Each structure stands twice: as C-alpha cells, then as structure tokens.
Amino acid sequence: MVASIIQNVYIDNDWVAQQYIERSKRGSWKKENTEEALKCWNLERIIDAEQQGKDAPSELNMEDLLNEETGRDRGG
C-alpha cells in the first residue's frame, strides 16, 4: 500500500548504514523476517497494480528487489 501513498521517499544513507550495523551486532536480522518482508512487498506491488488497472507484476526475489531499489538492471 505504501507505493500508492508515497511517491517520493528520501533516505538518509548514513542513518540506514548505522542502523544496519547496530542491528547486526544485536543479531536483529533474521532470515524469516527478510522472507516475510519480501512477501509483503510483492503483495503490495500486486495490490498497487490492481488499483491502477494494470497487470500484476512478476514476483521479485530478494536480488531483484535490491537491484530495483538501487537502479540496477534486472538482467545483469
């Protein structure tokens, strides 16, 4: 749902890096959480496409998602 609400997201790269380091030290990152977040992201993309009258997008795996978010091509 976030995709239909927020069109621009501004990210503080330093803050994100610091959070990653802190959470990694605490052992906060669990594979199950990442998998669940990816499922939610794919569902949000499907819902957003349906609301816009578009075909459902193909499901992304984590590598595809990261490449999409960093602006890299999906093909390599």
Secondary structure as UniProt FT lines:
FT   HELIX           2..5
FT   HELIX           13..26
FT   HELIX           31..51
FT   TURN            52..53
FT   HELIX           62..70
FT   TURN            74..75
//
